[in-house]
Amino acid sequence: MSAPQVAATRRLMHLARIVRGRAHHPQRFMVETLAGAIEDAADIIRDYPIPCLDEVPLAANFPLREATDLLTQHDFMIPAAILGYATAPLTGVLPQMEPLNAVSLQLARQDADLRARRMALIEHGHLNSRDEDVLDAALTGLMGLHRKHERLAATVAVDNDRPCHRGKAPADLASH
């Protein structure tokens, strides 16, 4: 098994465990369905040969799509972007946290802070840590940051649409 396969499998298995412990849904079997789909993807990535180092095995696409659909169609309090962090060793692509272009200085600062905290987790290599607790904390931290960013995006959309903010350029943090 290649190093990217090992890393992706490990991240997915940790993510499945985190989902079981942290996901919320009124129907508990939905949490188990989500965790099971993530584990199925990990098993396939572990067991199937990968023709190219920069792709997920075709067979793993079904459980990953199922997990993505569950995360986007139901509120488990876990953002779908977290799956991209788990598969990044194979795809070479990390999920992004795009700037929200907030007009309000306070909201722009919150946005910048969340993006900086995300970057720190990635740059410090916590997703590649051999320590189980560090990997769990990194995945959990990224879930929280993306969740906060999603909520902030909704707030920014409302704030930017206020009559006094319409047509204004995003706040310039460099000048403050």
MARBA-3410 file (N, C-alpha, C, O; in Angstrom, 1 decimal):
176
0.9,-1.2,0.0,0.0,0.0,0.0,0.9,1.2,0.0,1.9,1.3,0.7 ~ 0.6,2.2,-0.8,1.4,3.4,-0.9,1.1,4.3,0.3,0.2,4.2,1.0 ~ 2.1,5.3,0.5,2.0,6.2,1.6,0.7,7.0,1.5,0.0,7.2,2.5 ~ 0.3,7.5,0.3,-1.0,8.3,0.2,-2.2,7.4,0.6,-3.1,7.9,1.2 ~ -2.1,6.1,0.2,-3.2,5.2,0.6,-3.3,5.1,2.1,-4.4,5.1,2.7
-2.2,4.9,2.7,-2.1,4.7,4.2,-2.7,6.0,4.8,-3.5,5.9,5.8 ~ -2.2,7.2,4.4,-2.7,8.4,5.0,-4.2,8.6,4.8,-4.9,9.0,5.8 ~ -4.7,8.4,3.6,-6.1,8.6,3.4,-6.9,7.6,4.2,-8.0,8.0,4.7 ~ -6.5,6.3,4.2,-7.2,5.3,5.0,-7.3,5.7,6.4,-8.3,5.6,7.1 ~ -6.2,6.1,6.9,-6.1,6.5,8.4,-7.0,7.7,8.7,-7.7,7.7,9.7
-6.9,8.7,7.8,-7.8,9.9,8.1,-9.3,9.5,8.0,-10.1,9.9,8.8 ~ -9.6,8.7,7.0,-11.0,8.3,6.9,-11.5,7.5,8.1,-12.6,7.6,8.6 ~ -10.7,6.5,8.6,-11.1,5.7,9.7,-11.2,6.6,11.0,-12.1,6.4,11.8 ~ -10.3,7.6,11.1,-10.4,8.5,12.3,-11.7,9.3,12.1,-12.4,9.6,13.1 ~ -12.0,9.8,10.9,-13.1,10.6,10.6,-14.4,9.8,11.0,-15.3,10.3,11.6
-14.5,8.5,10.6,-15.6,7.7,10.9,-15.8,7.6,12.4,-17.0,7.7,12.9 ~ -14.8,7.5,13.2,-14.9,7.4,14.6,-15.3,8.7,15.2,-16.2,8.8,16.1 ~ -14.8,9.8,14.6,-15.3,11.2,15.1,-16.7,11.4,14.8,-17.5,11.9,15.6 ~ -17.2,11.0,13.6,-18.6,11.1,13.3,-19.5,10.4,14.3,-20.5,10.9,14.7 ~ -19.1,9.2,14.6,-19.9,8.4,15.6,-20.0,9.1,16.9,-21.0,9.1,17.6
-18.9,9.8,17.3,-18.9,10.5,18.6,-19.4,11.9,18.6,-19.9,12.4,19.6 ~ -19.4,12.6,17.4,-19.8,14.0,17.4,-21.0,14.4,16.5,-21.6,15.4,16.8 ~ -21.3,13.5,15.6,-22.4,13.9,14.7,-23.7,13.9,15.4,-23.9,13.1,16.3 ~ -24.6,14.8,15.0,-26.0,14.8,15.6,-27.0,14.6,14.5,-26.9,15.2,13.4 ~ -27.9,13.8,14.8,-29.1,13.6,13.9,-30.2,13.0,14.7,-29.9,12.1,15.6
-31.4,13.4,14.5,-32.5,12.9,15.3,-32.7,11.4,15.1,-33.2,10.7,16.1 ~ -32.3,10.8,14.0,-32.4,9.4,13.8,-31.0,8.8,13.8,-30.2,9.0,12.9 ~ -30.6,8.2,14.9,-29.3,7.8,15.2,-28.7,6.9,14.1,-27.5,6.9,13.9 ~ -29.6,6.1,13.5,-29.1,5.2,12.4,-28.5,6.0,11.2,-27.6,5.5,10.5 ~ -28.9,7.3,11.1,-28.3,8.1,10.0,-26.8,8.4,10.3,-26.0,8.4,9.4
-26.5,8.6,11.6,-25.1,8.8,12.0,-24.3,7.5,11.6,-23.2,7.6,11.1 ~ -24.9,6.4,12.0,-24.2,5.1,11.7,-24.0,4.9,10.2,-23.0,4.4,9.7 ~ -25.0,5.3,9.4,-25.0,5.2,7.9,-23.9,6.0,7.4,-23.1,5.6,6.5 ~ -23.7,7.3,7.9,-22.7,8.2,7.5,-21.3,7.6,7.8,-20.4,7.5,7.0 ~ -21.1,7.2,9.1,-19.9,6.6,9.5,-19.5,5.4,8.7,-18.4,5.1,8.3
-20.5,4.5,8.4,-20.3,3.3,7.6,-19.8,3.6,6.2,-19.0,2.9,5.7 ~ -20.4,4.6,5.6,-20.0,5.0,4.2,-18.5,5.5,4.2,-17.8,5.1,3.3 ~ -18.1,6.2,5.3,-16.8,6.7,5.4,-15.8,5.5,5.6,-14.8,5.4,5.0 ~ -16.2,4.6,6.4,-15.4,3.4,6.6,-15.3,2.5,5.4,-14.3,2.0,5.0 ~ -16.4,2.4,4.6,-16.4,1.7,3.4,-15.4,2.3,2.4,-14.6,1.5,1.8
-15.4,3.6,2.3,-14.4,4.2,1.4,-13.0,3.9,1.9,-12.1,3.7,1.1 ~ -12.7,4.0,3.2,-11.4,3.7,3.8,-11.0,2.2,3.4,-9.9,2.0,3.0 ~ -11.9,1.3,3.6,-11.6,-0.1,3.3,-11.2,-0.3,1.8,-10.3,-1.0,1.5 ~ -12.0,0.4,0.9,-11.7,0.2,-0.5,-10.4,0.9,-0.8,-9.6,0.3,-1.6 ~ -10.1,2.0,-0.3,-8.8,2.7,-0.6,-7.6,1.8,0.0,-6.6,1.7,-0.7
-7.9,1.2,1.1,-6.8,0.3,1.7,-6.6,-1.0,0.8,-5.5,-1.4,0.6 ~ -7.7,-1.5,0.3,-7.6,-2.8,-0.3,-7.5,-2.9,-1.8,-7.0,-3.9,-2.4 ~ -7.8,-1.8,-2.5,-7.7,-1.8,-4.0,-6.4,-1.1,-4.5,-6.0,-0.1,-3.9 ~ -5.8,-1.7,-5.5,-4.6,-1.0,-6.0,-5.0,0.3,-6.7,-6.1,0.4,-7.3 ~ -4.2,1.3,-6.6,-4.5,2.6,-7.2,-3.6,2.8,-8.4,-2.3,2.8,-8.3
-4.2,2.9,-9.6,-3.4,3.1,-10.8,-2.5,4.3,-10.8,-1.4,4.3,-11.3 ~ -3.1,5.4,-10.3,-2.3,6.7,-10.3,-2.3,7.2,-8.8,-3.3,7.0,-8.1 ~ -1.2,7.8,-8.4,-1.1,8.3,-7.0,-2.0,9.4,-6.7,-2.3,9.7,-5.6 ~ -2.6,10.1,-7.7,-3.4,11.3,-7.5,-4.8,11.1,-7.7,-5.6,12.0,-8.2 ~ -5.3,9.9,-7.4,-6.7,9.6,-7.6,-7.2,8.6,-6.5,-6.5,7.8,-6.0
-8.5,8.8,-6.3,-9.2,7.8,-5.4,-9.6,6.7,-6.2,-10.1,6.9,-7.3 ~ -9.5,5.4,-5.7,-10.0,4.3,-6.5,-11.5,4.5,-6.9,-12.3,4.9,-6.1 ~ -11.8,4.1,-8.1,-13.1,4.3,-8.6,-14.2,3.6,-7.7,-15.2,4.2,-7.5 ~ -13.9,2.5,-7.1,-14.9,1.8,-6.3,-15.2,2.6,-5.0,-16.2,2.5,-4.4 ~ -14.2,3.5,-4.6,-14.4,4.3,-3.4,-15.3,5.5,-3.6,-15.8,6.1,-2.7
-15.5,5.8,-4.9,-16.3,7.0,-5.2,-17.8,6.9,-4.7,-18.4,7.9,-4.3 ~ -18.3,5.7,-4.8,-19.7,5.5,-4.4,-19.9,5.8,-2.9,-20.7,6.6,-2.5 ~ -19.1,5.1,-2.0,-19.3,5.5,-0.6,-18.9,6.9,-0.2,-19.5,7.6,0.6 ~ -17.9,7.5,-0.9,-17.6,8.9,-0.7,-18.7,9.8,-1.2,-19.0,10.8,-0.5 ~ -19.4,9.5,-2.3,-20.5,10.3,-2.8,-21.7,10.1,-1.8,-22.4,11.1,-1.5
-21.9,8.9,-1.3,-23.0,8.7,-0.3,-22.7,9.6,0.9,-23.6,10.2,1.4 ~ -21.5,9.6,1.4,-21.2,10.4,2.6,-21.3,11.9,2.3,-21.9,12.6,3.1 ~ -20.9,12.3,1.2,-21.0,13.7,0.8,-22.5,14.1,0.7,-22.9,15.1,1.2 ~ -23.3,13.2,0.1,-24.7,13.5,-0.1,-25.4,13.6,1.3,-26.2,14.5,1.6 ~ -25.0,12.7,2.2,-25.6,12.7,3.5,-25.3,14.0,4.3,-26.1,14.6,4.9
-24.0,14.4,4.1,-23.5,15.6,4.8,-24.2,16.9,4.3,-24.4,17.8,5.0 ~ -24.5,16.9,3.0,-25.1,18.1,2.4,-26.6,18.1,2.5,-27.2,19.2,2.5 ~ -27.2,16.9,2.6,-28.7,16.9,2.7,-29.2,16.9,4.1,-30.4,17.1,4.3 ~ -28.4,16.6,5.0,-28.8,16.5,6.5,-27.8,17.3,7.3,-26.6,17.4,6.9 ~ -28.3,17.9,8.4,-27.4,18.7,9.2,-26.9,17.8,10.3,-27.6,17.6,11.4
-25.8,17.2,10.1,-25.1,16.4,11.1,-24.2,17.3,12.0,-23.6,16.8,13.0 ~ -24.2,18.6,11.7,-23.3,19.5,12.4,-21.8,19.2,12.0,-20.9,19.5,12.8 ~ -21.7,18.6,10.8,-20.3,18.3,10.3,-20.4,18.8,8.8,-21.2,18.3,8.0 ~ -19.4,19.7,8.5,-19.4,20.1,7.1,-18.9,19.1,6.1,-18.0,18.3,6.5 ~ -19.4,19.0,4.9,-19.0,18.1,3.9,-17.6,18.2,3.5,-16.9,17.3,3.1
-17.0,19.4,3.7,-15.6,19.7,3.3,-14.7,18.8,4.0,-13.6,18.6,3.5 ~ -15.0,18.3,5.1,-14.1,17.5,5.9,-13.7,16.2,5.2,-12.5,15.7,5.4 ~ -14.5,15.7,4.3,-14.1,14.5,3.5,-12.9,14.8,2.6,-12.1,14.0,2.4 ~ -12.9,16.0,2.1,-11.7,16.4,1.2,-10.4,16.4,1.9,-9.4,16.1,1.3 ~ -10.4,16.7,3.2,-9.2,16.6,4.0,-8.7,15.2,4.2,-7.5,14.9,4.2
-9.7,14.3,4.3,-9.4,12.9,4.4,-8.8,12.3,3.1,-7.9,11.4,3.2 ~ -9.3,12.7,2.0,-8.9,12.1,0.7,-7.7,12.9,0.1,-7.2,12.5,-1.0 ~ -7.4,14.0,0.7,-6.3,14.9,0.1,-5.0,14.1,-0.2,-4.3,14.5,-1.2 ~ -4.6,13.2,0.6,-3.3,12.5,0.3,-3.4,11.8,-1.1,-2.3,11.7,-1.8 ~ -4.6,11.4,-1.5,-4.7,10.8,-2.8,-5.0,11.8,-4.0,-4.5,11.6,-5.1
-5.8,12.8,-3.7,-6.2,13.7,-4.7,-5.2,14.9,-4.9,-5.1,15.5,-5.9 ~ -4.5,15.2,-3.8,-3.6,16.3,-3.8,-4.3,17.6,-3.7,-3.7,18.7,-3.9 ~ -5.6,17.6,-3.4,-6.4,18.8,-3.3,-7.0,18.9,-1.9,-7.7,18.0,-1.5 ~ -6.7,20.0,-1.3,-7.4,20.3,0.0,-8.6,21.2,-0.2,-8.6,22.0,-1.1 ~ -9.6,21.0,0.6,-10.8,21.9,0.5,-10.3,23.3,0.8,-9.4,23.6,1.6
-11.0,24.3,0.2,-10.7,25.7,0.4,-11.7,26.3,1.4,-12.8,25.8,1.6 ~ -11.3,27.4,1.9,-12.1,28.2,2.7,-12.0,29.6,2.1,-11.1,30.4,2.5 ~ -12.9,29.9,1.2,-12.8,31.1,0.4,-13.1,32.4,1.2,-14.0,32.3,2.1 ~ -12.5,33.5,0.9,-12.8,34.8,1.6,-14.3,35.1,1.3,-14.8,34.8,0.2 ~ -15.0,35.6,2.3,-16.4,35.9,2.2,-16.7,37.3,1.7,-17.8,37.7,1.4
-15.7,38.1,1.5,-15.8,39.5,1.0,-16.8,40.3,1.8,-17.7,41.0,1.3 ~ -16.6,40.2,3.1,-17.5,41.0,4.0,-17.3,42.5,3.9,-16.1,42.9,3.8 ~ -18.3,43.2,3.9,-18.2,44.7,3.9,-17.9,45.2,5.3,-17.1,46.2,5.4 ~ -18.5,44.6,6.3,-18.3,45.0,7.7,-16.9,44.6,8.1,-16.5,43.4,7.9 ~ -16.2,45.5,8.7,-14.8,45.2,9.2,-14.8,44.1,10.2,-13.9,43.2,10.2
-15.7,44.1,11.1,-15.7,43.1,12.2,-15.9,41.7,11.5,-15.2,40.7,11.9 ~ -16.8,41.5,10.6,-17.1,40.3,9.9,-15.9,39.9,9.1,-15.6,38.7,9.0 ~ -15.3,40.8,8.4,-14.1,40.5,7.6,-12.9,40.0,8.5,-12.2,39.1,8.1 ~ -12.8,40.6,9.7,-11.8,40.1,10.7,-12.1,38.7,11.1,-11.2,37.8,11.2 ~ -13.4,38.4,11.4,-13.7,37.0,11.8,-13.4,36.0,10.7,-12.9,34.9,10.9
-13.7,36.4,9.4,-13.4,35.6,8.3,-11.9,35.3,8.2,-11.5,34.2,8.0 ~ -11.2,36.4,8.3,-9.7,36.2,8.1,-9.1,35.3,9.3,-8.2,34.6,9.0 ~ -9.7,35.5,10.5,-9.2,34.7,11.6,-9.5,33.2,11.4,-8.7,32.4,11.6 ~ -10.7,32.9,10.9,-11.1,31.5,10.6,-10.1,30.9,9.6,-9.7,29.7,9.7 ~ -9.9,31.6,8.5,-9.0,31.1,7.4,-7.6,31.0,7.9,-6.9,30.0,7.5
-7.1,31.9,8.8,-5.8,31.8,9.3,-5.6,30.6,10.2,-4.6,29.9,10.2 ~ -6.6,30.3,11.0,-6.6,29.2,11.9,-6.6,27.9,11.1,-6.0,26.9,11.5 ~ -7.4,27.8,10.1,-7.4,26.6,9.2,-6.0,26.4,8.6,-5.5,25.3,8.6 ~ -5.4,27.5,8.1,-4.1,27.4,7.5,-3.1,26.9,8.5,-2.2,26.1,8.1 ~ -3.2,27.4,9.7,-2.2,26.9,10.8,-2.3,25.4,11.0,-1.3,24.8,11.1
-3.5,24.9,11.1,-3.7,23.5,11.3,-3.0,22.7,10.1,-2.4,21.7,10.3 ~ -3.2,23.2,8.9,-2.7,22.5,7.8,-1.1,22.6,7.7,-0.4,21.6,7.6 ~ -0.6,23.8,7.9,0.8,24.1,7.7,1.6,23.4,8.8,2.8,23.1,8.6 ~ 1.0,23.2,10.0,1.8,22.6,11.1,1.8,21.1,10.9,2.4,20.4,11.8 ~ 1.1,20.6,9.9,1.2,19.1,9.6,0.4,18.2,10.6,0.7,17.0,10.6
-0.5,18.8,11.3,-1.3,18.0,12.2,-2.1,16.9,11.6,-2.3,15.9,12.2 ~ -2.5,17.1,10.3,-3.2,16.0,9.6,-2.3,14.8,9.3,-2.8,13.7,9.0 ~ -1.0,15.0,9.3,-0.1,13.9,9.1,0.6,13.4,10.3,1.5,12.6,10.3 ~ 0.1,13.8,11.5,0.7,13.4,12.7,0.5,11.9,13.0,-0.5,11.3,12.6 ~ 1.5,11.3,13.5,1.4,9.9,13.9,0.7,9.7,15.2,0.2,8.6,15.5
0.5,10.8,15.9,-0.2,10.7,17.2,-1.7,10.7,16.9,-2.2,11.6,16.3 ~ -2.4,9.7,17.4,-3.8,9.6,17.2,-4.6,10.8,17.7,-5.5,11.3,17.0 ~ -4.3,11.3,18.8,-5.0,12.4,19.4,-4.8,13.7,18.6,-5.7,14.5,18.5 ~ -3.6,13.9,18.1,-3.3,15.1,17.3,-4.1,15.0,16.0,-4.7,16.0,15.6 ~ -4.2,13.8,15.3,-5.0,13.7,14.1,-6.4,14.0,14.4,-7.1,14.7,13.6
-6.9,13.4,15.5,-8.3,13.6,15.8,-8.6,15.0,16.1,-9.6,15.6,15.7 ~ -7.7,15.7,16.8,-7.9,17.1,17.1,-7.9,18.0,15.8,-8.6,18.9,15.7 ~ -7.0,17.6,14.9,-6.9,18.3,13.6,-8.2,18.2,12.8,-8.7,19.2,12.4 ~ -8.7,17.0,12.7,-9.9,16.8,12.0,-11.1,17.5,12.7,-12.0,18.1,12.0 ~ -11.2,17.3,14.0,-12.2,18.0,14.7,-12.1,19.5,14.6,-13.1,20.2,14.5
-10.9,20.0,14.7,-10.7,21.5,14.6,-11.1,22.0,13.2,-11.8,23.0,13.1 ~ -10.8,21.2,12.2,-11.2,21.6,10.8,-12.7,21.6,10.6,-13.3,22.4,9.9 ~ -13.3,20.6,11.2,-14.8,20.5,11.2,-15.4,21.8,11.8,-16.3,22.4,11.2 ~ -14.9,22.1,13.0,-15.4,23.3,13.7,-15.2,24.6,12.9,-16.0,25.4,12.8 ~ -14.0,24.7,12.3,-13.7,25.9,11.6,-14.5,26.1,10.3,-15.0,27.2,10.1
-14.7,25.0,9.6,-15.6,25.0,8.4,-17.0,25.3,8.8,-17.8,26.0,8.1 ~ -17.5,24.7,9.9,-18.9,25.0,10.4,-19.0,26.4,10.7,-20.0,27.1,10.4 ~ -18.1,27.0,11.5,-18.2,28.4,11.8,-18.1,29.3,10.6,-18.8,30.3,10.5 ~ -17.3,28.9,9.6,-17.2,29.7,8.4,-18.5,29.6,7.6,-18.9,30.6,7.0 ~ -19.2,28.5,7.6,-20.5,28.4,6.9,-21.5,29.3,7.6,-22.3,30.0,6.9
-21.5,29.3,8.9,-22.5,30.2,9.6,-22.1,31.7,9.4,-23.0,32.5,9.2 ~ -20.8,32.0,9.4,-20.4,33.3,9.1,-20.8,33.7,7.7,-21.2,34.9,7.5 ~ -20.7,32.8,6.8,-21.1,33.2,5.4,-22.5,33.6,5.3,-22.8,34.5,4.6 ~ -23.4,32.9,6.1,-24.8,33.3,6.1,-25.0,34.7,6.7,-25.7,35.5,6.2 ~ -24.2,35.0,7.8,-24.3,36.3,8.4,-23.8,37.4,7.5,-24.3,38.5,7.3
-22.7,37.1,6.8,-22.1,38.1,5.8,-23.0,38.4,4.7,-23.2,39.5,4.3 ~ -23.7,37.3,4.2,-24.6,37.5,3.1,-25.7,38.5,3.5,-26.1,39.4,2.7 ~ -26.3,38.3,4.7,-27.3,39.2,5.2,-26.8,40.6,5.4,-27.4,41.6,5.0 ~ -25.6,40.7,6.0,-25.0,42.0,6.3,-24.6,42.8,5.0,-24.9,44.0,4.9 ~ -24.1,42.0,4.1,-23.7,42.7,2.8,-24.9,43.2,2.0,-24.8,44.1,1.2
-26.0,42.5,2.3,-27.3,42.9,1.6,-28.0,44.0,2.2,-29.1,44.5,1.7 ~ -27.6,44.5,3.4,-28.2,45.6,4.0,-28.1,46.8,3.1,-27.1,47.0,2.4 ~ -29.2,47.7,3.0,-29.2,48.8,2.1,-27.9,49.7,2.3,-27.4,50.3,1.3 ~ -27.4,49.9,3.5,-26.3,50.7,3.7,-25.0,50.1,3.2,-23.9,50.8,3.1 ~ -25.0,48.8,2.9,-23.8,48.1,2.5,-23.8,47.7,1.0,-22.8,47.4,0.5
-24.9,47.8,0.4,-25.0,47.4,-1.0,-24.1,48.2,-1.9,-24.0,49.5,-1.8 ~ -23.4,47.5,-2.7,-22.5,48.2,-3.6,-21.1,48.6,-3.1,-20.2,49.1,-3.8 ~ -20.9,48.4,-1.8,-19.6,48.7,-1.1,-18.6,47.6,-1.4,-19.0,46.4,-1.6 ~ -17.4,48.0,-1.5,-16.3,47.0,-1.6,-16.1,46.3,-0.3,-16.4,46.8,0.8 ~ -15.5,45.1,-0.4,-15.2,44.3,0.8,-14.2,45.1,1.7,-13.4,45.9,1.2
-14.4,44.9,3.0,-13.5,45.6,4.0,-12.1,45.3,3.7,-11.7,44.2,3.4 ~ -11.2,46.3,3.8,-9.8,46.2,3.6,-9.1,46.0,4.9,-8.9,47.0,5.6 ~ -8.7,44.8,5.3,-8.0,44.6,6.6,-6.6,45.2,6.6,-6.1,45.4,7.7 ~ -6.0,45.3,5.5,-4.6,45.8,5.4,-4.5,47.2,5.9,-3.5,47.7,6.4 ~ -5.6,48.0,5.7,-5.5,49.4,6.1,-6.0,49.6,7.5,-6.1,50.8,8.0
-6.4,48.6,8.2,-6.8,48.7,9.6,-5.9,48.0,10.6,-6.1,48.1,11.8
END
